[in-house]
Amino acid sequence: MITKNQIKKSIVRRNPQSEKPSDKDAVRVAMNYLKRMLNVSSILLEEIDQTKDGKDWLITLSHEKLADDKRKKTINDYLTIPLNRSYRVIRLDKKTGMIQSMKIREI
């Protein structure tokens, strides 16, 4: 469960010269959220978009996903390059900077 303190930390900081939060800040918030929620590494930015009404950011991120393997893992399994990536779309309110949702994106 997300605490109020974590929510406050995820709010986008506004640029004093601008009314709108920076897209870079929105990506930073989305990446931090993904790290906290899923405990994943090697997060990459794939896409930045906005909703049709322009109220929310739609930020697509990817992270490494190891192959689902039933055999016992060896040290080489942890040192090799993962076979694929998992994609997530994070919806972030432009006005408040709050995360609205996180969804799996199928490729």
Order of alpha helices (4+ residues) and beta strands (2+ residues): alpha-alpha-beta-beta-alpha-beta-beta
